[in-house]
Amino acid sequence: MSTDRITLFLLENRDYLRATIKQTFEDRDFRVLEAKGFEDGRTIIQKHGAEIDVLLLDMHLEGPETGADLARWIKDVLPDWPPEVIIHSGYDYVPYYQAALKIGASSYLRKGDFPDPKGLVHYARALALKRGLSPGRPDLEKVITQAAGEAAGGPEALWRFCGDVLGPELLRCTGAPCILLLSAAGETRCLGQGVQAPERSPIYEEIQARLFRAPGPVHPFRFEVGTEPWRNTQQAPADGGLAKLFESRSPVFMPLAEDYDTHLGLGIVPVAGSNGGGDEALELATAIHMYLRESLVRHQMRIAFAFAQESMKRKLLLELATGACLYTGQEIIDAVDARQGGDEERGDSVSMVLRDVRQLGEELLNEARALQSLEAWPATTAGPKRGQEEIAIAPFLRELWDQLRALGRVPAGGQLAVHDGITASANRGNLKSVFFRLLLWMAQRLLELPPEERSPILANMRAAGPWVEVVLEDRSPRLPTTLRQRLFSPFSASTPNLETPGRPGGRHLGLFLAKAIVETAEGGALLDQTEKLKGEQGHRIVVRLRRAGATTR
């Protein structure tokens, strides 16, 4: 998200009403962009469109256009992640209702039903939350998978999803402290956002039972001391902090999602000292219950759960590859040393073979040590990384290419064309290992072409939110899909020998180690996007790293 506050765009042709509504929302920490007419609104949206969470639109304007026309236009401009739309009109015209339906407006609110603009705030908050959690949000799936990256399993992934993704978005959009209750693997845990609450308490089980085991639909309810289910739990009053919170604030609870034998409940805590805080919390919970479809949150819970399983598989693969390298490398060295000790008088050709074999063992041991260092790195982007610095990618790649050329690893006619400078935040040693392997692989692919047909390897860079994407492309004959699918696997025959020229592939980790470093040590991604290239020539590999000065959530 571009801001920590909800951004509301207000279109209202009456000056006094526009000023009143704007003040009401700004008093509740909204950022408000306002316009009186269609053209003014379009100018503002052209500048701030992606930042807007909710459109609050008057229908009847001065001129032929309506608020629905503006909503239709912005959905054409931002088709993947448009703002949510509230029509706020004083007219009951059927054509207006039809227009609102056609543009997919979430609400059609009559001005006469809301004499106090405060009543509009809950709708805007709930719809901002809906947009913030919608699949169209560009970074959402990446954020969810990162949040689940360190999880030891599905339930822990869901807990991280609540703490790193859902909780902060709830706090941002509701403007009130929140309590998330996650029941999974036979226990219920509480995550407080903006409020102190114990992680575990018997009362949580009672609340979840009322939310998810009651017959029929459950609507938001206010939890008060002395009423059900508080009365059913004798241990709860002994929990002083929780008792004090419930007695003074009376949170409003509602069911949020249910999936994978898990239950996710939401409690909204009235803001301390506010007039009508309990009623406002109930109205807000009702609006969220109305607009935030359970399937929306459930979908993201599934992503977090699935990614945790995939992360565990990757960690297991890392451990297996490390063990294979350590065992095989040491066995080779021991065998060669024993052989050389007893046959020192053998001919030069045999000695050369033994030296080569021993070198192979040493290379495997070196790769195993590199993998062991990766096992200590958390697969997450939260917090600073060890040894990180800001690295200008363009000169960094040129320097690596010059080193490859000096080592004689660039074939005749091989060139690197670097476009657009950008700065990433990474460990320099990690980045060198990654791009050395990738550039070397692409340089060796040039050998498939005669020197006069060798086009430069292209390195383009682009910013993608908090990320930097380095896109490497060559124009060599394209590997078949079946071979490319094994390109990042350890000991794959489709991976050339990047350590010693002339030896066949499949004996080393190759590009597997490059991918492991990016995704495990740097918390980024290394992707084969060759299928996006036109024609039958060339390969495209994308390296995604953190942009210098940016944070990911």
Secondary structure, 3 states (H helix, E strand, C coil): CCCCCCEEEEECCCHHHHHHHHHHHHCCCCEEEEECCHHHHHHHHHHHHHHCCEEEECCECCCCCEHHHHHHHHHHHCCCCCCEEEEEECCCCHHHHHHHHHCCCCEEEEHHHCCCCHHHHHHHHHHHHHHHCCCCCCCHHHHHHHHCCCCCCHHHHHHHHHHHHHHHHHHHHHCCCEEEEEEECCEEEEEEECCCCCCCCHHHHHHHHHHHCCCCCCCCEECCCCCCCHHHCCCHHHCHHHHHHHHHHCCEEEEEEEECCEEEEEEECCCCCCCCHHHHHHHHHHHHHHHCCHHHHHHHHHHHHHHHHHHHHHHHHHHHHHHHHHHHHHHHHHHHHHHHHHCCCCCHHHHHHHHHHHHHHHHHHHHHHHHHHHHCCCCCCCCCCCCEEEEEHHHHHHHHHHHHHHCCCCCCCCCEEEECCCEEEEEHHHHHHHHHHHHHHHHHHHHHCCHHHCCCEEEEEEEECCEEEEEEEEEEECCCHHHHCCCCCCCCCCCCCCCCCCCCCCCCCCHHHHHHHHHHHCCCEEEECHHHCCCCEEEEEEEEEEECCCCCC
